[in-house]
Amino acid sequence: MAKYDLKSPPFPATEAGLPNPIQPPSAEPPKIDGGAQDDDEAAYERGVEAGKKESKAEKNPYPEESSRAKAYEHGYLDGQKIRSDDKPPH
């Protein structure tokens, strides 16, 4: 374990990647991943539009296991449900 060097000057907590202990936390949580939520919503909408089409299933354009791929799949299934609701019962 490293010893604390009393001769070195202290540095602010923010430079070490820690929150500022003097400033209160903000009411809004910080956005992590730079707008991933918007990407998920766009992927969902794209899936809905693909699911509404009566043509062959469109391949998921997003990387496997990504949150956008899951959002697209959910949108696709919801789009199919919308399409099936438009048809009269047999």
C-alpha positions in Angstrom: 0.0 0.0 0.0 1.4 3.4 -0.9 2.2 5.9 1.9 0.6 9.3 1.9 3.2 11.9 0.9 2.8 15.0 3.1 5.0 17.0 0.9 2.8 16.7 -2.2 0.2 19.4 -2.8 -3.4 18.3 -2.5 -5.6 18.2 -5.6 -9.3 18.7 -6.0 -11.5 15.6 -5.9 -12.9 16.4 -9.3 -9.5 15.9 -10.9 -9.5 12.3 -9.4 -12.9 11.7 -11.1 -14.8 12.1 -7.8 -17.8 14.4 -7.3 -17.2 17.8 -5.7 -17.9 17.3 -2.0 -18.8 21.0 -1.6 -21.3 21.3 -4.4 -24.7 19.6 -3.8 -25.7 17.0 -6.4 -27.9 18.3 -9.2 -31.6 17.4 -9.2 -31.3 15.9 -12.7 -29.2 12.7 -13.1 -26.4 13.1 -15.6 -26.9 11.7 -19.1 -24.8 8.7 -19.6 -24.0 7.4 -23.0 -24.8 10.6 -24.8 -28.4 10.2 -25.8 -28.7 6.4 -26.0 -32.3 6.7 -25.0 -33.0 8.7 -28.2 -31.3 6.0 -30.2 -33.4 3.3 -28.5 -36.6 5.3 -29.3 -35.6 5.7 -32.9 -34.8 2.0 -33.2 -38.2 1.1 -31.6 -40.1 3.3 -34.1 -38.1 1.8 -37.0 -39.1 -1.6 -35.7 -42.8 -0.6 -35.5 -42.8 0.6 -39.1 -41.1 -2.7 -40.2 -43.7 -4.7 -38.3 -46.6 -2.9 -39.8 -45.5 -3.9 -43.3 -47.1 -7.1 -44.6 -43.9 -8.0 -46.5 -41.3 -10.5 -45.4 -39.7 -9.8 -42.0 -37.0 -7.1 -42.2 -33.7 -8.1 -40.7 -32.7 -6.3 -37.5 -30.1 -3.7 -38.6 -28.6 -3.2 -35.2 -25.8 -5.2 -33.5 -26.9 -8.3 -31.6 -27.3 -7.9 -27.9 -27.4 -4.1 -28.1 -30.1 -2.0 -26.5 -31.1 -0.7 -29.9 -31.5 -4.3 -31.3 -33.8 -5.1 -28.4 -35.8 -1.9 -28.9 -36.1 -2.7 -32.6 -37.4 -6.2 -31.8 -40.0 -4.9 -29.4 -41.1 -2.3 -31.9 -41.3 -4.9 -34.6 -43.6 -7.1 -32.5 -45.7 -4.2 -31.6 -46.0 -3.2 -35.2 -47.2 -6.7 -36.1 -49.9 -6.4 -33.3 -51.0 -3.1 -34.8 -51.2 -4.6 -38.2 -53.2 -7.6 -36.9 -55.6 -5.3 -35.1 -56.4 -3.6 -38.4 -57.7 -6.8 -39.9 -61.3 -7.9 -39.4 -61.7 -11.1 -37.3 -62.3 -14.3 -39.3 
